[in-house]
Amino acid sequence: NASHIHGSPFEVTPQAIEPSSPTHCSLSITGWDSLEVNWSAPQDDGGTAVNKYLIESWDANKYGATEKQQLRIKETITGGSFTLSMHSHSADVSIGSSALELEKLIESLPNIGDVEVLRTLETNIIVYDI
């Protein structure tokens, strides 16, 4: 009952808060034309119970393959580090890191999600396919 503030010069406008992302997501291929997706509810529901989720997918034949990046470092560079940055967040990477180490560092950046890193060696160049 808001009658006790009738005539008040103040106005209150609630601000919506977006819920955090679901956690513990997993995807299983259950058939040639079907997938099963499981997840746990987000830790922060934004103040209201989450009653629906949006799941998006794309057809690589229709929209193209997922984006890939390539990092190339001369094999003669044996020490030091470099910084990967995304949206004002960064991670320091040691020269010579394994594919798994680089993958974990990239995934530690906010809103990145799951990535795959493959490390190969070309003529005098270490190549990370991300």
Secondary structure, DSSP 8 states (H G I E B T S, - for coil): --GGGTT-S-------------EEEEEEEEETTEEEEEEE--S--TTS-----------HHHH------EEEEETT--S-EEEEEETTEEEEEETT--HHHHHHHHHTSTT------EEEEETTEEEEE-
